[in-house]
């Protein structure tokens, strides 16, 4: 089988913890080069993954004719310049979210890459989670009726010492880093775009220049009202990562189905008939059924899908334009806090 040969720009961090191990399991992907600014780290990672080349400079990596595509997992502030550099050398790009420091800069990257004839996908790997795909299928099949409500909660304990806490490098805090996934999943699962957004973004517990607490209210084109809450100030030991949807004929409740591992529990209630109004207001709370998961490695699925698109011309499952759209929503959410307004998403 033909394989897409990857170079990794920013091979430490999430690339080392999750994405490259996922690539090692992919049947149509080969890791041939890694890049880290520290030479010792670059060589360590080259040896760890049996890659042929190690670099400390991104341009040296993209010059390599044995590299077909790059995965960029550097700090956000580096994304735009590195993506354009890769495009200059004709390399297709899998780019971590957010793809740039602003949606305007992201649109510039996409236009530049299109001009150079290279494909760009965004790192929304959670779309490839087993229970996420089951949720999307259930909603599309109308199993919970008209979706009227959605809720996501995604948190992290991040007190200090991380580049994500510097707005100049990250572009934002918990909303930009974690809410970006939840907002994408709301649209992806419901098959509906966001039309309006308002939000509260605050630094409540820590002393850094990005938000550690965020609550975003979204109105979807299909009428559903959704809430996304993200935090950098809830200890991991007490956190609950939730993704839930309620409709006129049922519900889908996901417990720990978001995150970097494919797993968790998905409880569903599907109603054939909905009873009339109950004046007693007894809370029935149907027990529901547990949906079985076909769990695997989301990162492997992500890179295999990307490689299939590049090698065989199939449409990108996660085009980077989707990430630019989500970033526009996030920018309006930040403005909403500053201006105390509800914004229409255009």
N, C-alpha and C positions, 0 to 999 in steps of 0.2 A: 504494500500500500504506500502511495506517495505521502510524504509527510511535509508539513509546514515547518520550516526551520526558524526558530525563535531566537532573538536576542533580548535580554532582560535589562532594561534601564531602571536602576534603583532596585537591585536584586536582594537587598536586605528587607527587614520589616515584613509587611504582608506578603511580599513576593516569596520570601524564604519560608515564612510560617505556613502559607496556604497555597499560593498560586503555582509556584514551581513544583511542589509535591503533586499537585493536581495534574500538571503538565506531564510529569513522569509516568502517570497512569494512562495518559491519552494515547489512543491508537494511531492518530494522524498528526502528531506533534513531536518535534524534537527540539530540545534546548541545546543550542550550539555555542552561545556566548552570553556572558554576564558582565554587568558594569556596576561598580561601586566606586565612590570617590576615594575610598581608602584602599590602597593596593593590597594590603594583607587580607582585608575582607573580600575583595574581588577574587583573589586566588583561593581563599578558603571556600568560597561558594562555587567556584569553577570545579574544584576537586570534589566537593560534596555532591554535585550533580553530574559529574563526569562530562562537563562541557569542554569544548575544544579551546575556547578563547576566554580570556579575562581582560577587562579594560577598566581604566579609571576615567576615561573620557567618552562621553556619549557619541561624539562624532566619529571617533575611531571605530566604535561598534557598528554604526549604521553604514560606514564605508565598506564593511566586510561583505563581499559578494556571496558568502555562504549563509548570510542572514536574509530570510525572506520577509519577516515581519518582526515587530517589536512589541513587547509588553512594557508599558511605562507605569511604574509604581513609585516614582519619586514624590517629594512634597509637591503640593498643588501648584505652588508658585513656579515650578519648573516645567509644568505640563505643556503649556502652549509652545514655548520655544523648542522643547525636545520633540514634540509632535511635528512641528514644521521642519525641523532638521531631518527627522526620519522620512518625511514626505519628499524632501529634496533628493533623497537617495532611493526613492521608489519603494520604501518599505511600508507595508500595511501595518495598521496600528490597533492594538487593544489597549485602551487608555483608562486608567483608574478614575473613579469619580472623586470630586467634581472635575470635569475635564479641563477647566481653566479657572482663573480667578474671578471671572464674571461671565455672564451669558453672552455679552457682546464680544468678549475675547474668544469664547467658545465658538461663536458663529464665524469669527475670522479664521479660526483653526480649520473648521469644516470647509469653508470656501477655499482655503489654501490647499487643503488635501484633495479636494475635488478637482481643482485645477491641475494638480500633479498626478491625478489618476490613481490615488490610493484609497483604500477602504478604511474607515475608522469606526470601531465599536467601543461601547462604554462598558466598564466593569460592574454591571449590575448582576452579579452572579446569583443573587437570591432568587431571581426569576426561575432558576433551574432547580430550586428545591422541590422535593417530591410533594410535600403538602401544599406548597404554593401552586404547583401545576394542578393539583386536585381541586383547590379552591377555584381557580380560574375556570376549570371544566364545569364545576358544579354551578357557578354563577351563569356561565354561558348557556347551560342547559335549562336554566330557569328553576333549579331545584329549591331555591329559597325565595322564589317569587321576585317581586320588585325589590331591589336592594335599597333600603332607606337610611342605613346607618353603618358606619365603619369606624374602627378604632385600632390604633397601633401604639404600642409603648415599647421603646427601645432605649436602653440605658447603658452607662459605663461609668466606672469609678476612675476619674482622671484628675487627681489633685494638682500635679505639677510635673515639670520636666519633660514635656512632650511638644513637638513642633506644632501639633494641632491647636495648642493654646495661644499661639501667636497669630493674630489676624493677618499680619503681613505675609505669612507663609501658607495659611490654611484658608483664608477668606471668610471664616466663620467658625462657630463652635459646634455644639451638639446637633443643631439643626443641619448645618452644612455637612457634617461628618456622618451622622447617622440618620437624620431625618430624610436625607436625599434618597436612601433606600426605601423608606416607608412610603414616601410620596410616590415614588415610581411604582411600588407594588399596588398602591391604591388604584392608580390608573390602569396598570397592567391587568390586575385581577378583574376589575369591573369593566374593562374595555370601554372606559369613558374618560374624557378629559376633564380637568379641573376648570371651572368657570370663574370662581371667586375665592379669595383667600383673605384671612385676617389672622393675627397672631400676637402672642406675648413671648418675647425673648428677653431673658434677664440673666444676670450673673448674681446668683443667690447665695452660694456657699463659699465660693473661692474668690481669689483676687487676681483674675487675668482678664485680658481685653476681648474675650469672646464670651458668648452666652454659655452658662452651664445648665440652664433650664429653658425649655422651649415647649410651647403648646400652640399648635396650628389648627385652625378650623378651615375646612375645605368644603366648597359646594361643587358637586360633580355635575356634568352635563345631563346625566340621567336623573338628577334630582336628589341623589343621596347626599347626606351631610356626614362628613368624616372628620375625625380628630387624630392628629399625630402628636404624640408627646415623646420628647427625647431629653435625656439628662446626662451630664458628666459628673453628677454629684450624688448618685445612689450607689452604695456599695454593691459589688457583684453578688455577695452572699445573700442579699435580700431582694435582688431585682427579679422582675417577671417580664419576660419578653413576650408580648401579646400581639396578635393580629386577629381581628374579629369583624364579621359582617352579619348584619341582621336584615331580614327581608320580610315581606308580607306573608311568606309561607314557610319560614324556617330561619336557621342560623348556621354559621360556620365559626367555630371558636378554636383558634390556634394558640397553643401554649409552647413557647420556645421553638417555633417553626421558622423564625427569622434568626439571623446571626450567621456565623461563619461555618457552622456544622449543619448538615442535612439531618434533621431529626425532629424531636418534639412530638406533640400529640395534637390531633385534629378531631374535634368533636362536632358532629353535625346533627341537626334536627330538620327533617323534611316532612312537611305536612300535606297530606292529600286533601284534607278539608280543614278550613278554619272556622271555629265555632263563632256564634254570635257574641255580642257584647255581654260580659258578665258583670252585673252590678255589684256582686260581692267582692270583685277584684282579687280573687284568690290567685296567688302566684303559682301557677302549675309547674313551671321550670322543668320541662321534659328532660329526661336523662340523656337522650340522644344516643347516637352510635359513634364508635371510634373508627375513623377511617384508617385503614392500613397504609403504610408508606412504603414506597419503593426507594429506599434510601441509598444514597451513593455519595460521590464527591461532586459538589456543585461546581467547583473550579475545573474539574475534569470535563464536565458537561459543557461548561462555558467555553473552554478553549477548543474542545472538539467541534462545537457549533461554529465558532469563529473560523477555525481551520477549514471546515467543510464549505463555508461561504467563499473563502479565498480560493480554495483548490477546485471547487466544482461550480462556483457561480451562483449558489443559492443565496436568497436574501439574508442579510444580517438579522439575527434574532434580536440583537440589542444595538440598533444604530445609535451612534453618538448624538444624533439630533434629538433623541429622546432625553438624553442627559442635559442638553442645552435647555430644552423645554422645562425640565424639572428645576434647573437652576434659575430660570426666570420666575417660577413660582416661589422659590426660596427668597429671591431678591425682593419680591413683593411682600413676602412675609416679614422680612426685616423692615421694610418701609412702613408696613402696617403698624409695627410696634412704635416706630419713631413718630408717625403722624396720626396714630390712633384712628385708622381708617380701614374700611373694607375695600379691597381692590378687585377689579375685574381682570381676569387673565386673558390676554389677547394673543 
